Amino acid sequence: MLHNDNLTAERPTFVTHLECSMTGERYEADRLHGLSKVGRPLLVRYDLDGAGAALTKTDLAGRPADLWRYRELLPVRRTENIVSLGEISTPIIELPAVAREAGASNLWVKDEGRLPTGSFKARGLVMAIAMAKELGVTTIAMPTNGNAGAAAAAYASRVGIESVIFCPADTPEINVREIAAQGARVYRVNGFIDDCGKLVGQGARERGWFDLSTLKEPYRIEGKKTMGLELAEQFGWELPDVIFYPTGGGTGLIGMWKAFDEMEALGWIGAKRPKMVAVQAEGCAPMVRAWEAGERHATRWEGAHTIAMGIRVPQAVGDFLILDAVRASNGFAMAVSDEAITQAVDDAARKDGLLLCPEGGATLAAWREALSKGLISPDDRALLFNCATGLKYPMPDQSKTLDKDGPIDFAIL
């Protein structure tokens, strides 16, 4: 819900400029930008001294628990351009039984499946669409493995922007239908998400669509960074010891790392950082391969395959930002098998009652492996990200039938 203090035409804004994440070159704010001149993501920069004078932790405590509570640290200048479908603060839920079985404690899941359209993609796309509206965009286009397309379609429809979405042909059926149901023109493509991205790029050149691909515009990062702001607040301004993040395009990991730096500059947290763990699937692990090789950039992963479609991203434009954050945090990149993912989803649901999506299951599988290898301590405060509701994904039918008209042995039920 947008509250009265948000509804004035102007609000305090502290954006100073944008800068190339690779070269540091400055770009003017309040203009439509894609990638920088060297083809790298642009980062939004703020007058943090001014923001800190206007917003304190005490102020936050009195605001509604939604994404827009952090408005002084977000890029939208005019409140009439704010779009919302109810971006609540997502809960942090403990997994005590799963942790206890592994001989550990302090295992939590941030359940992003509670957000509009059922995934954390809502955070990035609500900001990208709000800024697209502010900057006069009329049609957006993007590639998706499912959830990002659904969020883009929903928010674009909300503000009257056309959306054109391309997805791999084997994208989960519920996602494809959800995208179309929320007003987008959606096309299935015989390729991977980066193949879809090439079609978006071509259409942008030929038709004038604005390319909303991951990290190819500056504002999805700003939406995703609210995960970092929010979890810090939820943990009493003490960050966890380790964060396991399902990593495809990596916007959320990059955004959280940016949020931690901004919060330190504001004096809200100290210099301590969590170990950032980039979790990928064994069938698509370009970041893991680059991290193990000591490389700053990741080459394309050929023949990508995994049940965790959200992290089936063969190549990411923000690869160096992901790897920089992982290394700066003394974290690591880890790939897990589809079998381990399936087992993790099953265990979290049966033992602790929390239904994870496959990508969320990947983070639990990675936590288990990291614990068994001694990469983390059983006492570490570990936070996993469940990036979407598990209800969007196929589940095996494990029910049995009863004949109401025949004899029923209740002792065996």
Disulfide bonds with the S-S distance in Angstrom:
none
